[in-house]
């Protein structure tokens, strides 16, 4: 579905569009390394990132890193995968705001409706959605806004009505993802 959305976005905006299969590279890595689980899932993102950077290097184009503030805050990105790129245009925009901006921009549509309405997914495996490992972005972003932007601690965030276990998990993710944000 994301390939179709990308093709439609390119058609609507007049951008150059092509696909490059990572399947042969993926198969070669898997034959050599026999990766499973998260390592196998992250390999796909890394191969996409390497491919994009190689094309950029060859053709002199710029790769934009797609990570948003929500994903970067909790480390929901793959180093050398979706975290590649010369610039991250939405690195300081929470995911829930990305959706609001896309809906607003969609009023003069270049953005396909499916890109806005389908459940967010890093497409790490068939049927995978972000909420498999993250809370709904509206909830996550509210917690992150208090912790990251307003420097509020766990007690204050829980007092604001958020589940203590969810807050603890989210703050732990933010704190352990610092190395990824520094690299980004």
Order of alpha helices (4+ residues) and beta strands (2+ residues): alpha-alpha-alpha-alpha-alpha-alpha-alpha-alpha-alpha-alpha
